[in-house]
Amino acid sequence: MSGNPLLPAWYDFAWTAIVIVVIGLAIWSLVSLAQSKVDAPTKLAWAVFIIALPILGSLVWLVHRRNRRAELAR
């Protein structure tokens, strides 16, 4: 261990911030999914994907939603 007593406190703060961002991203994705016009079985599959892999699932859902909106606007 290093002689710096602030190192563990900084690690705790950094990991707490990362966890809060990941949880916020997952909640944002799940709310977005709930408000989408996707059918129920597809919503369930997306929700399981977002909950199982919060970072990857959330990012994939948000990109998919954006691409879908762009296609519908054409």
DSSP file (Angstrom, degrees, kcal/mol; ACC not computed):
  #  RESIDUE AA STRUCTURE BP1 BP2  ACC     N-H-->O    O-->H-N    N-H-->O    O-->H-N    TCO  KAPPA ALPHA  PHI   PSI    X-CA   Y-CA   Z-CA
    1    1 A M              0   0    0      0, 0.0     2,-0.1     0, 0.0     0, 0.0   0.000 360.0 360.0 360.0 150.6    0.0    0.0    0.0
    2    2 A S        -     0   0    0      2,-0.2     5,-0.0     1,-0.1     0, 0.0  -0.367 360.0-116.2 -83.0 168.1    1.1    3.5   -0.6
    3    3 A G  S    S+     0   0    0     -2,-0.1    -1,-0.1     4,-0.0     0, 0.0   0.444  83.4 107.0 -83.8  -0.1    1.6    6.1    2.1
    4    4 A N    >   -     0   0    0      1,-0.2     3,-0.9     2,-0.0    -2,-0.2  -0.710  51.7-166.4 -84.3 113.1   -1.1    8.3    0.8
    5    5 A P  T 3  S+     0   0    0      0, 0.0     4,-0.5     0, 0.0    -1,-0.2   0.661  83.9  62.8 -74.0 -13.5   -4.2    8.1    3.1
    6    6 A L  T 3> S+     0   0    0      1,-0.2     4,-2.4     2,-0.1     5,-0.2   0.637  80.4  84.1 -84.4 -13.4   -6.4    9.8    0.5
    7    7 A L  H <> S+     0   0    0     -3,-0.9     4,-2.4     1,-0.2     5,-0.2   0.924  90.3  45.9 -59.0 -49.1   -6.0    7.0   -2.1
    8    8 A P  H  > S+     0   0    0      0, 0.0     4,-2.4     0, 0.0    -1,-0.2   0.892 112.7  51.4 -62.7 -36.2   -8.7    4.7   -0.7
    9    9 A A  H  > S+     0   0    0     -4,-0.5     4,-2.2     2,-0.2    -2,-0.2   0.896 110.2  49.3 -66.4 -39.0  -11.2    7.7   -0.3
   10   10 A W  H  X S+     0   0    0     -4,-2.4     4,-2.7     2,-0.2    -1,-0.2   0.904 110.8  50.1 -66.3 -41.1  -10.5    8.7   -3.9
   11   11 A Y  H  X S+     0   0    0     -4,-2.4     4,-2.7    -5,-0.2     5,-0.3   0.921 110.3  50.3 -62.4 -43.6  -11.1    5.1   -5.1
   12   12 A D  H  X S+     0   0    0     -4,-2.4     4,-2.2     1,-0.2    -2,-0.2   0.924 112.3  47.0 -60.9 -44.2  -14.4    5.0   -3.2
   13   13 A F  H  X S+     0   0    0     -4,-2.2     4,-2.4     2,-0.2    -2,-0.2   0.922 113.2  48.6 -63.2 -44.5  -15.5    8.3   -4.7
   14   14 A A  H  X S+     0   0    0     -4,-2.7     4,-2.3     2,-0.2    -2,-0.2   0.933 113.8  45.1 -64.1 -46.7  -14.6    7.2   -8.2
   15   15 A W  H  X S+     0   0    0     -4,-2.7     4,-2.4     1,-0.2    -1,-0.2   0.875 112.4  52.1 -66.7 -36.6  -16.3    3.8   -8.0
   16   16 A T  H  X S+     0   0    0     -4,-2.2     4,-2.3    -5,-0.3    -1,-0.2   0.919 110.3  48.5 -64.2 -42.6  -19.4    5.3   -6.4
   17   17 A A  H  X S+     0   0    0     -4,-2.4     4,-2.3     2,-0.2    -2,-0.2   0.904 111.6  49.9 -63.7 -41.4  -19.6    7.9   -9.2
   18   18 A I  H  X S+     0   0    0     -4,-2.3     4,-2.4     2,-0.2    -2,-0.2   0.922 111.1  48.7 -63.4 -44.1  -19.2    5.2  -11.8
   19   19 A V  H  X S+     0   0    0     -4,-2.4     4,-2.6     1,-0.2     5,-0.2   0.901 111.0  50.4 -63.3 -41.4  -21.9    3.0  -10.3
   20   20 A I  H  X S+     0   0    0     -4,-2.3     4,-2.5     2,-0.2    -1,-0.2   0.904 111.3  48.7 -64.0 -41.3  -24.3    6.0  -10.1
   21   21 A V  H  X S+     0   0    0     -4,-2.3     4,-2.4     2,-0.2    -2,-0.2   0.915 112.5  48.1 -65.0 -42.7  -23.7    6.8  -13.8
   22   22 A V  H  X S+     0   0    0     -4,-2.4     4,-2.3     2,-0.2    -2,-0.2   0.922 113.5  46.7 -64.8 -44.3  -24.3    3.2  -14.8
   23   23 A I  H  X S+     0   0    0     -4,-2.6     4,-2.5     2,-0.2    -2,-0.2   0.915 113.0  50.0 -64.3 -42.2  -27.5    2.9  -12.7
   24   24 A G  H  X S+     0   0    0     -4,-2.5     4,-2.6    -5,-0.2    -2,-0.2   0.900 110.5  49.8 -62.5 -41.3  -28.7    6.3  -14.1
   25   25 A L  H  X S+     0   0    0     -4,-2.4     4,-2.3     2,-0.2    -1,-0.2   0.907 111.8  48.3 -63.6 -42.5  -28.0    5.1  -17.7
   26   26 A A  H  X S+     0   0    0     -4,-2.3     4,-2.5     2,-0.2    -2,-0.2   0.906 112.6  47.9 -65.8 -41.5  -29.9    1.9  -17.1
   27   27 A I  H  X S+     0   0    0     -4,-2.5     4,-2.5     2,-0.2     5,-0.2   0.920 111.4  50.7 -65.2 -43.0  -32.9    3.7  -15.6
   28   28 A W  H  X S+     0   0    0     -4,-2.6     4,-2.3     1,-0.2    -2,-0.2   0.912 112.3  47.3 -59.9 -43.0  -32.9    6.2  -18.5
   29   29 A S  H  X S+     0   0    0     -4,-2.3     4,-2.5     2,-0.2    -2,-0.2   0.903 111.5  49.9 -66.1 -41.7  -32.8    3.3  -21.0
   30   30 A L  H  X S+     0   0    0     -4,-2.5     4,-2.4     2,-0.2    -2,-0.2   0.886 111.9  47.9 -66.6 -38.2  -35.6    1.4  -19.2
   31   31 A V  H  X S+     0   0    0     -4,-2.5     4,-1.8     2,-0.2    -2,-0.2   0.921 112.5  49.3 -65.7 -43.6  -37.8    4.5  -19.1
   32   32 A S  H  X S+     0   0    0     -4,-2.3     4,-0.6    -5,-0.2    -2,-0.2   0.901 111.8  49.5 -60.9 -41.1  -37.1    5.2  -22.8
   33   33 A L  H >< S+     0   0    0     -4,-2.5     3,-0.9     1,-0.2     5,-0.3   0.905 108.5  52.2 -64.1 -42.6  -38.0    1.5  -23.5
   34   34 A A  H 3< S+     0   0    0     -4,-2.4    -1,-0.2     1,-0.2    -2,-0.2   0.836 111.3  47.5 -64.0 -32.5  -41.2    1.7  -21.5
   35   35 A Q  H 3< S+     0   0    0     -4,-1.8    -1,-0.2    -5,-0.1    -2,-0.2   0.551  94.3  99.5 -85.7  -7.8  -42.3    4.8  -23.5
   36   36 A S  S << S-     0   0    0     -3,-0.9    -3,-0.0    -4,-0.6     7,-0.0  -0.280  80.1-121.8 -77.7 165.9  -41.4    3.3  -26.9
   37   37 A K        +     0   0    0     -2,-0.0     2,-0.2     2,-0.0    -1,-0.1  -0.125  65.5 132.5 -99.5  36.1  -44.0    1.8  -29.2
   38   38 A V        -     0   0    0     -5,-0.3     5,-0.0     1,-0.1    -2,-0.0  -0.611  64.0-100.9 -85.5 147.2  -42.3   -1.6  -29.3
   39   39 A D     >  -     0   0    0     -2,-0.2     4,-2.3     1,-0.1     3,-0.2  -0.242  36.1-104.1 -68.4 160.9  -44.4   -4.7  -28.8
   40   40 A A  H  > S+     0   0    0      1,-0.2     4,-2.5     2,-0.2     5,-0.2   0.871 116.0  49.4 -58.8 -47.6  -44.5   -6.4  -25.4
   41   41 A P  H  > S+     0   0    0      0, 0.0     4,-2.1     0, 0.0    -1,-0.2   0.895 113.5  48.0 -62.2 -36.4  -42.2   -9.5  -26.1
   42   42 A T  H  > S+     0   0    0     -3,-0.2     4,-2.6     2,-0.2    -2,-0.2   0.896 110.2  52.0 -69.3 -39.0  -39.6   -7.3  -27.7
   43   43 A K  H  X S+     0   0    0     -4,-2.3     4,-2.9     2,-0.2    -1,-0.2   0.910 109.0  50.9 -61.0 -41.7  -39.8   -4.9  -24.7
   44   44 A L  H  X S+     0   0    0     -4,-2.5     4,-2.5     2,-0.2    -2,-0.2   0.925 110.7  48.0 -62.5 -44.2  -39.2   -7.8  -22.4
   45   45 A A  H  X S+     0   0    0     -4,-2.1     4,-2.2     1,-0.2    -2,-0.2   0.923 113.8  46.9 -62.4 -44.2  -36.2   -9.0  -24.3
   46   46 A W  H  X S+     0   0    0     -4,-2.6     4,-2.8     2,-0.2    -2,-0.2   0.916 111.2  52.1 -63.4 -42.5  -34.7   -5.5  -24.4
   47   47 A A  H  X S+     0   0    0     -4,-2.9     4,-2.5     1,-0.2     5,-0.2   0.911 110.0  48.1 -62.1 -42.6  -35.4   -5.0  -20.6
   48   48 A V  H  X S+     0   0    0     -4,-2.5     4,-2.8     2,-0.2     5,-0.2   0.918 112.7  49.4 -63.0 -42.5  -33.6   -8.3  -19.8
   49   49 A F  H  X S+     0   0    0     -4,-2.2     4,-2.2    -5,-0.2     8,-0.3   0.913 112.6  47.1 -62.3 -43.6  -30.7   -7.2  -22.0
   50   50 A I  H  < S+     0   0    0     -4,-2.8     8,-0.3     7,-0.2    -2,-0.2   0.896 116.3  43.9 -66.3 -40.2  -30.5   -3.8  -20.4
   51   51 A I  H  < S+     0   0    0     -4,-2.5    -2,-0.2    -5,-0.2    -1,-0.2   0.890 115.4  47.4 -73.3 -38.7  -30.7   -5.3  -16.8
   52   52 A A  H  < S+     0   0    0     -4,-2.8    -2,-0.2     1,-0.3    -1,-0.2   0.899 130.4  20.2 -70.0 -40.4  -28.2   -8.1  -17.5
   53   53 A L  S  X S-     0   0    0     -4,-2.2     4,-3.4    -5,-0.2     5,-0.5  -0.726  75.6-179.0-128.7  80.8  -25.6   -5.9  -19.2
   54   54 A P  H  > S+     0   0    0      0, 0.0     4,-1.6     0, 0.0     5,-0.2   0.846  78.4  38.5 -56.9 -43.1  -26.4   -2.3  -18.0
   55   55 A I  H  > S+     0   0    0      2,-0.2     4,-2.3     3,-0.2     5,-0.2   0.979 125.0  36.1 -73.8 -55.1  -23.7   -0.5  -19.9
   56   56 A L  H  > S+     0   0    0      1,-0.2     4,-2.6     2,-0.2     5,-0.2   0.931 119.8  49.3 -64.1 -46.4  -23.8   -2.4  -23.2
   57   57 A G  H  X S+     0   0    0     -4,-3.4     4,-2.4    -8,-0.3    -7,-0.2   0.902 112.7  47.3 -60.9 -42.9  -27.5   -3.0  -23.1
   58   58 A S  H  X S+     0   0    0     -4,-1.6     4,-2.6    -5,-0.5    -1,-0.2   0.926 113.7  46.6 -65.4 -45.5  -28.3    0.7  -22.5
   59   59 A L  H  X S+     0   0    0     -4,-2.3     4,-2.2    -5,-0.2     5,-0.2   0.915 113.3  48.6 -65.4 -41.7  -25.9    1.9  -25.2
   60   60 A V  H  X S+     0   0    0     -4,-2.6     4,-2.7    -5,-0.2    -1,-0.2   0.920 112.8  48.7 -64.3 -42.7  -27.2   -0.5  -27.7
   61   61 A W  H  X S+     0   0    0     -4,-2.4     4,-3.0    -5,-0.2     5,-0.2   0.939 111.7  48.4 -62.2 -46.4  -30.9    0.4  -26.9
   62   62 A L  H  X S+     0   0    0     -4,-2.6     4,-1.9     1,-0.2    -1,-0.2   0.878 114.3  45.7 -65.3 -37.1  -30.2    4.1  -27.2
   63   63 A V  H  X S+     0   0    0     -4,-2.2     4,-2.5    -5,-0.2    -1,-0.2   0.914 113.9  49.4 -68.9 -42.5  -28.4    3.7  -30.5
   64   64 A H  H  X S+     0   0    0     -4,-2.7     4,-2.6    -5,-0.2    -2,-0.2   0.913 111.1  49.8 -61.7 -43.4  -31.1    1.4  -31.8
   65   65 A R  H  X S+     0   0    0     -4,-3.0     4,-2.4     2,-0.2    -1,-0.2   0.912 111.5  48.4 -62.4 -42.7  -33.8    3.9  -30.7
   66   66 A R  H  X S+     0   0    0     -4,-1.9     4,-2.0    -5,-0.2    -2,-0.2   0.917 113.2  47.0 -64.7 -43.1  -32.1    6.8  -32.4
   67   67 A N  H  X S+     0   0    0     -4,-2.5     4,-2.1     2,-0.2    -2,-0.2   0.888 111.6  51.6 -65.5 -38.6  -31.6    4.8  -35.6
   68   68 A R  H  X S+     0   0    0     -4,-2.6     4,-2.3     2,-0.2    -2,-0.2   0.905 109.3  49.5 -65.2 -42.0  -35.2    3.7  -35.5
   69   69 A R  H  X S+     0   0    0     -4,-2.4     4,-1.6     1,-0.2    -1,-0.2   0.884 109.9  51.9 -63.6 -38.0  -36.4    7.3  -35.1
   70   70 A A  H  X S+     0   0    0     -4,-2.0     4,-0.8     1,-0.2    -2,-0.2   0.892 109.9  49.0 -65.1 -39.3  -34.3    8.4  -38.0
   71   71 A E  H >< S+     0   0    0     -4,-2.1     3,-0.7     1,-0.2    -2,-0.2   0.898 111.0  49.7 -67.0 -40.4  -35.8    5.6  -40.2
   72   72 A L  H 3< S+     0   0    0     -4,-2.3    -1,-0.2     1,-0.2    -2,-0.2   0.800 105.3  58.0 -69.2 -28.2  -39.3    6.6  -39.3
   73   73 A A  H 3<        0   0    0     -4,-1.6    -1,-0.2     1,-0.2    -2,-0.2   0.717 360.0 360.0 -74.0 -20.3  -38.6   10.2  -40.0
   74   74 A R    <<        0   0    0     -4,-0.8    -1,-0.2    -3,-0.7    -2,-0.2   0.485 360.0 360.0 -73.4 360.0  -37.7    9.4  -43.6
